[in-house]
Amino acid sequence: MTVSPGDDETDGLWAAGDRDQEQLSFSALLEDSAEDLYENAPCGYLSTLMDGRIAKVNDTLLRWLGRRREELVGHKQFSDLLTVGGRLYHETHFSPLLRMQGEVSGIALELKAADGSRLPVLVTSTVKQDDDGEPLLIRTTLLDARDRLTYERELLRARQEAERERERLQRLATTLQRTLIPPAIQPVPGLDVSAHYHFASSDEVGGDFYDLFPLAAGRWGFFMGDVRGKGADAAVVTSLARYTMRAAAVSDPVPAMVLANLNTALDQQCQEDEPTFCTVIFGLLTPVENGVGFHVVLAGGGHPPAVLLRADGSADYLPTPGGQLVGVVPDAQFTTATTDLGPGDTLLLYTDGLTEARTRNAGERYGDEALLDFARALAPTSAPGAVQALTALLDSIGEGLDDDTALLAMSVPPGER
């Protein structure tokens, strides 16, 4: 009978033939000699006697080293194939540990090839024992680690470059931050002034700022503020706020009007997706006529209230209630408070990094009441004394202080009375 492709019987014969061919191929793979698998394995194999003499080596390792079998077997020890540093490590660590544990895995060593080149390998050795537990020989597997070493070097190089870039950015952030605060406070006749800035992070530019500067007719302007956010955007707003208030105070030194001008400037810079605003206290210092001390006018724009430490040992907040955040709405309202600084009195301004610092009690913040208690225990004091005490307080809070904090204190010396 003639069989033609397409018949059911023919299809069955073809399928049976394919299965037979696959079985023959699979059998051929299984019959691949163990010797060939050993000699041409993708890794180096080495067997040594307990004294280290090489008893067996595969072709893969010989090709790596560029050596002939008769050069090594019975004539060389495994340590002879290593670099000087590798031999020292083998004798002092690898070999003693292998004898104690019977196995050592994943040790990085370097082989020295016949042409003098070096080959990094990962070495695993096990001790073969007889039926009585006596050691017979050492079997060693060597994996080519050149690709891994290249990867590790590239990884190290990338890490070093990242560290250098991070250091550069830290220097840049620190330099930029220092340009946003006065390098030194100008002296005011009849007034002691002290300031401090705590950097919560060396990687990011904070948004806290302060200043004290002279105006016409012997008056002085000062301010303390805190911009929303951190980084370059906060630095832009900080710079805008500082120079806007300085310029506004020269043309119209009324504290509420200075904040109104700043509000207009920030409102013009506002972006819908990234609102630009800050909290600010702006103050005006005017020497008291025919006396010693200063008359102070403060305007508040959502900023924590100043603390007034009196010469009689009392202390309390000097609030400006109702003052709105600067830059949030076009027609923001700002309130004013006045006071007089006499001999022994100190006025303290700060940013909320202090009162919002985390304490050792989980979930608790330092808070306004704790600051007022601290001030009452401190009064009477001078501006340098207040800043020094608060700086020590910030240091004691440690990691709980996760936001930048600025301090500005002004006091009339008690000897001026």
C-alpha positions as a printed Julia matrix, in Angstrom:
417×3 Matrix{Float64}:
  0.0     0.0    0.0
  1.26    3.47  -0.87
  1.36    5.94   1.97
  0.95    9.64   1.2
  1.42   12.6    3.56
 -1.81   13.94   4.94
 -3.33   10.54   5.78
 -4.01    9.88   9.47
 -1.81    6.81   9.42
  0.99    8.77   7.72
  0.8    11.56  10.31
  1.12    9.01  13.07
  4.24    7.51  11.49
  5.86   10.95  11.11
  5.09   11.82  14.76
  6.59    8.56  15.94
  9.72    9.27  13.92
 10.13   12.72  15.51
  9.81   11.28  18.99
 12.45    8.65  18.21
 14.84   11.34  16.96
 14.32   13.45  20.11
 14.98   10.43  22.32
 18.2     9.69  20.42
 19.39   13.3   20.83
 18.53   13.29  24.54
 20.34    9.97  25.01
 23.4    11.44  23.29
 23.41   14.28  25.8
 23.18   11.87  28.7
 26.0     9.77  27.26
 28.33   12.83  27.19
 31.39   11.56  29.01
 32.0    12.61  32.6
 35.62   13.18  31.66
 34.66   15.7   28.99
 32.34   17.49  31.43
 35.21   17.71  33.92
 37.87   18.87  31.46
 35.76   21.52  29.7
 33.61   22.77  32.53
 32.93   26.54  32.65
 35.02   26.68  35.82
 38.43   25.48  36.92
 38.77   22.19  38.8
 41.77   21.22  40.87
 42.53   18.3   43.18
 45.49   18.36  45.55
 46.95   16.03  48.12
 46.8    17.1   51.74
 50.3    18.56  51.5
 49.1    20.82  48.68
 50.67   19.02  45.7
 48.5    19.12  42.59
 47.14   15.69  41.68
 44.61   16.61  39.02
 43.68   19.71  37.02
 41.14   20.26  34.23
 41.73   21.77  30.81
 39.72   24.9   31.63
 42.13   25.93  34.4
 45.14   25.05  32.23
 43.83   27.35  29.48
 43.3    30.17  32.0
 46.85   29.81  33.28
 48.49   29.1   29.92
 50.27   26.06  31.37
 50.71   22.39  30.47
 49.41   19.59  32.65
 52.84   17.99  33.13
 54.16   21.29  34.54
 51.7    21.21  37.4
 50.66   17.66  38.29
 53.06   16.19  40.83
 55.36   19.25  40.67
 53.47   22.3   41.87
 51.29   23.11  44.82
 48.07   25.07  44.65
 49.68   27.99  46.47
 52.32   28.16  43.69
 49.59   29.27  41.3
 48.71   32.28  43.45
 50.16   35.77  43.57
 52.44   36.7   46.47
 49.58   38.21  48.43
 47.39   35.21  47.64
 50.05   32.77  48.86
 50.37   34.68  52.12
 46.63   34.63  52.66
 46.45   30.95  51.71
 49.05   29.96  54.26
 47.82   32.12  57.13
 44.05   31.91  56.69
 42.73   29.74  53.89
 44.62   26.52  54.6
 44.24   26.53  58.42
 40.54   27.27  58.12
 40.08   24.49  55.55
 41.76   21.96  57.84
 39.57   23.02  60.76
 36.21   23.16  58.97
 36.71   20.81  56.04
 35.29   23.41  53.64
 35.94   27.02  52.67
 33.64   28.79  50.21
 33.73   31.93  48.07
 37.23   33.23  48.89
 38.55   35.87  46.5
 42.12   35.15  45.36
 44.28   35.93  42.34
 46.0    33.37  40.12
 49.22   34.2   38.29
 49.25   33.03  34.67
 52.34   31.91  32.75
 52.56   35.28  30.98
 52.54   37.13  34.31
 48.95   38.34  34.07
 46.61   38.04  37.01
 43.29   36.25  37.06
 40.84   37.04  39.89
 38.92   33.95  41.0
 36.47   32.86  43.67
 37.76   29.71  45.34
 35.78   26.96  47.06
 37.61   23.98  48.55
 36.36   20.84  50.29
 38.28   18.01  51.95
 37.41   14.49  50.74
 37.6    11.84  53.46
 37.77    8.05  53.43
 35.32    5.72  55.17
 37.2     6.16  58.44
 36.98    9.95  58.26
 40.62   10.44  57.37
 41.35   13.25  54.86
 42.41   12.0   51.43
 42.61   15.03  49.17
 41.3    18.54  48.61
 38.91   19.34  45.79
 38.89   22.94  44.66
 36.56   24.82  42.32
 37.67   28.17  40.84
 35.2    30.61  39.27
 36.4    33.35  36.91
 35.75   36.63  38.76
 36.99   39.07  36.12
 33.51   40.28  35.22
 32.56   40.54  38.87
 35.74   42.45  39.68
 35.09   44.84  36.81
 31.55   45.36  38.08
 32.78   45.99  41.62
 35.35   48.49  40.4
 32.73   50.3   38.36
 30.42   50.26  41.36
 33.17   51.67  43.57
 34.0    54.32  41.01
 30.33   55.3   40.74
 30.06   55.45  44.51
 33.14   57.65  44.78
 31.79   59.96  42.1
 28.46   60.12  43.91
 30.25   60.98  47.17
 32.22   63.73  45.44
 29.03   65.09  43.89
 27.29   64.99  47.26
 30.16   66.87  48.87
 30.03   69.44  46.07
 26.3    69.9   46.54
 26.78   70.21  50.3
 29.35   72.96  49.8
 27.05   74.66  47.32
 24.06   74.43  49.68
 26.11   75.73  52.61
 27.48   78.62  50.55
 24.03   79.5   49.25
 22.54   79.31  52.74
 25.16   81.66  54.14
 24.41   84.22  51.44
 20.81   84.35  52.67
 21.68   85.38  56.23
 23.91   88.28  57.27
 27.52   87.21  57.9
 27.58   89.52  60.92
 25.06   91.72  62.68
 25.86   95.42  62.46
 26.34   96.98  65.89
 23.52   99.18  67.19
 24.51  101.89  69.67
 23.01  101.13  73.07
 21.87   97.62  72.08
 23.37   94.15  72.41
 22.49   91.85  69.5
 23.15   88.13  69.04
 22.01   85.62  66.42
 22.36   81.91  65.66
 21.37   79.67  62.74
 21.05   75.9   63.19
 21.34   73.88  59.96
 19.19   70.77  60.19
 20.67   69.35  56.98
 23.87   69.97  55.06
 22.23   68.76  51.85
 19.36   71.2   51.51
 19.02   74.96  51.72
 16.57   75.95  54.42
 14.07   78.78  54.28
 14.75   80.55  57.61
 16.14   84.08  57.46
 16.74   87.15  59.62
 18.42   90.54  59.43
 19.04   93.8   61.32
 19.91   96.92  59.33
 20.06  100.72  59.75
 17.44  103.12  58.45
 17.37  106.92  58.28
 17.17  109.15  61.37
 18.88  106.63  63.63
 16.18  103.97  63.33
 16.78  100.29  62.7
 14.76   97.62  60.96
 14.86   93.91  61.74
 12.98   90.81  60.67
 12.73   87.06  61.18
 11.05   84.78  58.66
 10.51   81.21  57.52
  9.78   80.28  53.88
  7.67   77.27  52.95
  9.73   74.32  51.8
 13.45   73.8   51.25
 15.96   73.76  48.44
 16.52   76.12  45.54
 12.89   77.28  45.39
 12.98   78.26  49.06
 16.28   80.08  48.51
 14.69   82.15  45.72
 11.79   83.18  47.97
 14.15   83.89  50.86
 16.29   86.18  48.75
 13.19   87.95  47.38
 11.8    88.43  50.9
 15.02   89.82  52.34
 15.64   92.4   49.66
 11.97   93.36  49.29
 11.66   94.13  53.01
 14.94   96.05  53.06
 13.85   98.18  50.11
 10.3    98.67  51.45
 11.58   99.72  54.88
 13.73  102.46  53.34
 10.8   104.01  51.42
  8.09  103.45  54.04
  9.33  102.15  57.43
  5.9   101.23  58.77
  6.1    97.53  59.73
  2.59   96.61  58.51
  3.25   98.33  55.18
  6.57   96.52  54.79
  4.76   93.19  55.1
  2.06   94.38  52.7
  4.71   95.19  50.08
  6.28   91.77  50.61
  2.87   90.13  50.26
  2.39   91.86  46.91
  5.82   90.77  45.68
  5.22   87.13  46.66
  1.72   87.17  45.18
  3.17   88.23  41.84
  5.62   85.31  42.01
  2.94   82.8   42.96
  2.44   79.69  40.83
 -0.79   77.72  41.07
  0.9    74.35  41.55
  3.6    75.7   43.88
  2.22   78.41  46.19
  4.87   80.8   47.48
  4.46   82.06  51.02
  6.3    82.59  54.28
  5.83   83.65  57.88
  7.5    86.91  58.92
  7.9    89.3   61.83
  9.12   92.75  60.87
 10.14   95.24  63.54
 11.23   98.86  63.83
 13.64  100.06  66.54
 13.55  103.72  67.51
 15.73  105.12  70.32
 13.71  106.49  73.23
 13.85  110.3   73.36
 15.9   111.77  76.22
 16.42  108.32  77.74
 17.97  104.9   77.45
 16.33  102.09  75.49
 14.27  101.6   72.36
 10.67  101.8   71.27
  9.74   98.69  69.28
  6.95   98.3   66.73
  6.3    94.75  65.46
  4.13   93.55  62.58
  3.39   89.84  62.39
  2.56   87.76  59.36
  1.69   84.32  60.68
  5.03   83.96  62.47
  5.51   82.62  66.03
  5.29   85.51  68.5
  8.37   87.18  69.9
  9.35   86.56  73.53
  9.98   89.52  75.84
 12.28   88.83  78.79
 12.11   91.65  81.31
 14.76   92.94  83.67
 12.48   92.07  86.63
 12.74   88.35  85.78
  9.38   87.98  84.03
  8.91   86.7   80.5
  5.96   86.49  78.16
  5.03   86.37  74.5
  4.46   89.58  72.56
  1.75   88.37  70.16
  0.53   89.97  66.95
 -2.82   88.12  66.69
 -4.6    87.95  63.39
 -1.55   88.46  61.19
 -1.95   86.3   58.08
  0.64   84.29  56.18
  2.58   86.43  53.72
  1.94   85.59  50.07
 -1.21   83.47  50.42
 -3.93   86.01  49.55
 -3.56   89.34  47.71
 -5.19   91.46  50.45
 -3.59   89.86  53.53
 -4.05   91.68  56.83
 -1.18   92.3   59.25
 -1.41   93.33  62.89
  0.96   95.45  64.95
  2.2    95.32  68.54
  4.39   97.82  70.38
  6.64   97.69  73.42
  9.62   99.43  74.97
 12.98   97.83  75.65
 14.55   99.25  78.77
 17.83   98.42  80.52
 18.03   94.68  81.2
 15.17   93.81  78.79
 15.66   91.28  75.97
 13.54   90.66  72.86
 13.84   87.19  71.32
 12.73   86.13  67.83
 12.89   82.55  66.58
 11.55   80.2   63.89
  9.29   77.22  64.51
 12.06   74.66  64.12
 12.54   75.15  67.88
  8.96   74.74  69.08
  8.22   71.91  66.63
 11.3    69.88  67.57
 10.59   66.29  68.6
 11.25   65.44  72.24
 12.31   62.1   73.69
  8.66   61.31  74.42
  7.26   59.66  71.32
  4.95   61.91  69.31
  5.54   65.01  71.45
  6.88   68.38  70.3
  8.8    70.9   72.36
  5.95   73.41  72.1
  5.2    77.03  72.98
  4.63   76.43  76.7
  8.01   74.74  77.14
  9.73   77.66  75.43
  7.97   80.18  77.65
  8.91   78.21  80.77
 12.51   78.14  79.53
 12.47   81.91  79.0
 11.0    82.58  82.44
 13.7    80.47  84.05
 16.32   82.33  82.0
 15.16   85.93  82.63
 16.67   88.35  83.21
 19.38   87.82  80.65
 21.24   89.51  77.82
 20.97   88.85  74.09
 24.21   86.8   74.01
 23.11   84.91  77.15
 19.71   84.08  75.65
 21.17   82.86  72.35
 23.86   80.85  74.11
 21.27   79.14  76.35
 18.96   78.39  73.43
 21.83   77.08  71.33
 22.65   74.63  74.14
 18.97   73.67  74.21
 19.01   72.96  70.47
 22.11   70.83  70.88
 20.44   68.85  73.67
 17.43   68.07  71.45
 19.78   66.42  68.93
 18.11   64.37  66.2
 14.7    65.64  67.24
 15.57   68.97  65.65
 14.71   68.09  62.05
 14.08   71.61  60.76
 16.31   74.66  60.44
 16.09   77.08  63.36
 17.05   80.75  63.47
 17.46   82.88  66.61
 17.76   86.66  66.92
 17.95   88.39  70.3
 18.27   92.1   71.16
 18.8    93.54  74.64
 19.53   96.85  76.32
 22.53   96.46  78.65
 21.5    96.84  82.32
 24.42   99.21  82.89
 22.71  101.75  80.65
 20.18  102.52  83.33
